[in-house]
Structures are given as structure tokens and as C-alpha cells.
């Protein structure tokens, strides 16, 4: 099942095709899909790069393992030029081992390399109640992948949101509100503009 959307009517001959593979942070959890950061990003990026399609294949509850299982078919079906991976949060919440998550991400990077797809890896953090030591170890998952592969890396996706204005986070303390979505969209837009300009 995919919450995918293709916002560009001429996707078949687009210069760029961006696939988003994420979890509930990217699947607009508890807010309308058209107000989530992925849809806002799609609008933003096409204002600068009109011949760009964005496919959101994010699913709430997705793990790095689930993303790894789905990625081969997604790469074949959509043939993206760029891949945004925002996964790992559910691994942490479920207590998966760091090595398991790292290996899943590593395999995704190799798949992207094989398909000559440019990757933007989005790093997420665990809630503060998991403790500093756990959070440090969790962040190291992304740091190690970013250093191992020739990819682009956005270290702290929720920085300025999760610990900022309470109005930016839902009551569960995990998911950003609708008010936060333009902030997240702008972070991705800024980074992708840099990537697409080179």
C-alpha cells in the first residue's frame, strides 16, 4: 500500500523524478495529505525546477526493514533520479538493534547506487525520554551511513520543531502538527535545490 502521489502530469519525460521513502513523518500523520511536508515540498521544488515529479511512497509505521523490502520495486516502477529516505524512527521506537537498522539503510544505499539514484538521507531523533546515550547511538546510525556512502545528508530533520513551539508538535510528542509542515518542507526544499543545481 502506498500513499503515493504524482504531482506532475508529464512525469514520463521529467528532467528529475524524486521518490520519497518515509514513515508517518512523511505520510502526513493525522493531517490532510495535501498539507503534509511532502506535498508542500513538491509544490516548492517545481517552482524552481518545473520539470520535476515527486512520488511520495511513505507509509505510517514503516521501518528500515519495510523500506528495504519495498525499495527494489519502487525503483523499477518509478525510475527516480533522486531518492529521499526518511526512515528509522520506528526502528528506534520498537527497540530494534542499531546494527540491524544500519544494515538495512546500507542495503538501501547500495540499491540506489546500482540504479544510479542520488540519495538524500534524512536523520531523525528519538524523544528525549529515551535518554542521551540511546539518542547518541541512534544518531550514529545516520552519521555512519552518511560517511560510508557518497550521499547527501540532512542531519536533524525535526530540529527547531520537536523542541520548539509546542504548537508544532502533536500531543504524542512524536509527530509534527500541520503548522510545522511548511517548516519541514522548506528544509527539504532548500537541500534539494542545492542538490539539483549541481
C-alpha positions as CSV (number, residue, x, y, z in Angstrom):
1,X,0.0,0.0,0.0
2,X,1.3,3.4,-0.9
3,X,0.2,6.9,-0.1
4,X,2.0,7.9,-3.3
5,X,1.1,10.9,-5.3
6,X,2.5,12.2,-8.6
7,X,2.1,15.9,-8.8
8,X,3.5,16.3,-12.3
9,X,1.4,15.4,-15.4
10,X,4.5,15.0,-17.6
11,X,6.4,12.6,-15.3
12,X,7.4,10.3,-18.1
13,X,9.7,12.9,-19.6
14,X,10.6,14.9,-16.5
15,X,14.2,16.0,-16.0
16,X,14.0,14.9,-12.4
17,X,11.9,12.3,-10.6
18,X,12.1,12.4,-6.8
19,X,10.9,9.4,-4.7
20,X,10.2,9.9,-1.0
21,X,10.5,6.8,1.1
22,X,9.5,7.5,4.6
23,X,7.3,6.8,7.6
24,X,4.5,8.7,9.3
25,X,6.6,11.9,9.5
26,X,6.4,11.9,5.7
27,X,2.9,10.4,5.3
28,X,1.1,13.4,6.9
29,X,0.1,11.5,10.1
30,X,-3.2,12.9,11.5
31,X,-3.3,15.8,9.0
32,X,-4.6,16.0,5.4
33,X,-2.1,14.5,2.9
34,X,-2.2,17.6,0.8
35,X,-0.9,19.7,3.8
36,X,1.9,17.4,4.7
37,X,5.5,18.5,4.0
38,X,5.9,16.1,1.1
39,X,3.1,17.7,-0.9
40,X,4.3,21.2,0.1
41,X,7.8,20.3,-1.0
42,X,6.5,19.1,-4.3
43,X,5.0,22.5,-5.0
44,X,8.1,24.3,-3.7
45,X,10.6,22.4,-5.8
46,X,8.6,22.7,-9.0
47,X,8.6,26.4,-8.7
48,X,12.3,26.3,-9.3
49,X,12.6,23.1,-11.3
50,X,9.3,22.8,-13.2
51,X,10.1,19.5,-14.9
52,X,10.2,17.6,-11.7
53,X,7.9,14.9,-10.5
54,X,7.6,13.9,-6.8
55,X,6.3,10.5,-5.7
56,X,5.6,10.0,-2.1
57,X,5.8,6.3,-1.2
58,X,5.8,6.9,2.6
59,X,3.7,4.7,4.9
60,X,2.9,5.3,8.6
61,X,4.6,2.7,10.8
62,X,7.3,2.0,8.2
63,X,10.7,0.7,9.4
64,X,14.0,0.5,7.6
65,X,13.3,-3.2,7.0
66,X,10.0,-2.5,5.4
67,X,11.5,0.3,3.3
68,X,14.3,-2.1,2.2
69,X,11.7,-4.7,1.1
70,X,9.7,-2.2,-0.9
71,X,12.6,-0.2,-2.5
72,X,13.5,-2.6,-5.3
73,X,10.0,-2.5,-6.8
74,X,9.7,1.3,-6.3
75,X,13.0,1.9,-8.1
76,X,11.8,-0.2,-11.0
77,X,8.3,1.2,-11.1
78,X,9.2,4.9,-10.8
79,X,12.8,5.0,-12.0
80,X,13.6,8.0,-9.9
81,X,16.6,10.2,-10.4
82,X,16.6,11.1,-6.7
83,X,15.6,9.3,-3.5
84,X,14.7,10.9,-0.2
85,X,14.9,8.4,2.7
86,X,13.3,9.4,6.0
87,X,13.3,6.1,7.9
88,X,14.5,4.8,11.3
89,X,12.2,6.4,13.8
90,X,10.0,3.4,14.1
91,X,13.1,1.2,14.5
92,X,14.1,3.2,17.5
93,X,10.6,3.3,19.0
94,X,10.4,-0.5,18.7
95,X,13.8,-1.1,20.2
96,X,15.4,-2.6,17.1
97,X,19.2,-3.0,17.3
98,X,21.3,-0.2,15.9
99,X,23.2,-2.7,13.7
100,X,20.0,-4.0,12.1
101,X,18.9,-0.5,11.2
102,X,22.3,0.4,9.9
103,X,22.5,-2.7,7.7
104,X,19.0,-2.0,6.3
105,X,20.0,1.5,5.4
106,X,23.3,0.3,4.0
107,X,21.5,-2.1,1.7
108,X,19.2,0.7,0.5
109,X,22.2,2.9,-0.3
110,X,23.6,0.0,-2.4
111,X,20.3,-0.4,-4.3
112,X,20.3,3.3,-5.0
113,X,23.9,3.2,-6.2
114,X,23.1,0.3,-8.5
115,X,20.3,2.3,-10.1
116,X,22.4,5.4,-10.2
117,X,20.0,7.3,-8.0
118,X,21.1,10.3,-5.9
119,X,20.2,9.9,-2.3
120,X,19.2,12.5,0.4
121,X,19.2,10.7,3.8
122,X,17.1,12.5,6.4
123,X,18.2,11.9,10.0
124,X,15.6,11.8,12.8
125,X,16.0,11.7,16.6
126,X,14.3,9.8,19.4
127,X,12.2,11.6,22.0
128,X,14.3,12.9,24.9
129,X,12.9,10.3,27.3
130,X,14.9,7.6,25.6
131,X,18.0,9.2,27.2
132,X,21.1,10.9,25.9
133,X,23.1,7.7,25.5
134,X,20.5,6.0,23.4
135,X,19.9,9.1,21.3
136,X,23.6,9.4,20.6
137,X,23.8,5.8,19.5
138,X,20.7,6.2,17.3
139,X,22.1,9.3,15.6
140,X,25.3,7.4,14.9
141,X,23.3,5.2,12.6
142,X,22.8,8.1,10.2
143,X,26.3,9.5,10.7
144,X,27.9,6.2,9.8
145,X,25.8,5.7,6.7
146,X,26.5,9.3,5.6
147,X,30.2,8.8,5.9
148,X,30.3,5.5,4.2
149,X,28.4,6.4,1.1
150,X,28.5,9.3,-1.4
151,X,25.1,10.6,-0.4
152,X,23.6,13.9,0.8
153,X,22.6,14.1,4.4
154,X,20.2,16.3,6.4
155,X,21.2,15.5,10.0
156,X,18.3,16.8,12.1
157,X,15.0,17.0,10.3
158,X,13.0,17.9,13.4
159,X,15.5,20.4,14.8
160,X,13.6,23.6,15.7
161,X,10.3,21.8,15.6
162,X,10.4,18.9,18.2
163,X,11.9,21.1,20.9
164,X,10.5,24.4,19.7
165,X,7.0,25.9,19.9
166,X,4.6,23.3,21.5
167,X,2.1,24.2,18.7
168,X,4.4,22.5,16.2
169,X,4.1,19.0,17.8
170,X,1.1,16.8,18.2
171,X,0.1,15.5,21.6
172,X,2.1,12.3,21.2
173,X,5.3,14.3,21.2
174,X,6.5,12.4,18.1
175,X,4.6,13.8,15.1
176,X,4.7,17.4,13.9
177,X,1.4,19.3,13.5
178,X,0.1,20.8,10.3
179,X,1.6,24.1,11.4
180,X,5.1,22.6,11.3
181,X,4.8,21.1,7.8
182,X,5.8,24.2,5.9
183,X,9.0,24.4,8.1
184,X,9.9,20.8,7.3
185,X,9.0,21.3,3.6
186,X,11.4,24.3,3.4
187,X,14.2,22.3,4.9
188,X,13.9,19.6,2.3
189,X,13.3,22.2,-0.5
190,X,16.5,24.1,0.4
191,X,18.6,21.0,0.4
192,X,17.1,19.6,-2.8
193,X,17.6,22.9,-4.6
194,X,21.3,22.6,-3.8
195,X,21.4,19.0,-5.0
196,X,19.5,19.7,-8.2
197,X,21.6,22.8,-9.0
198,X,24.8,20.7,-9.3
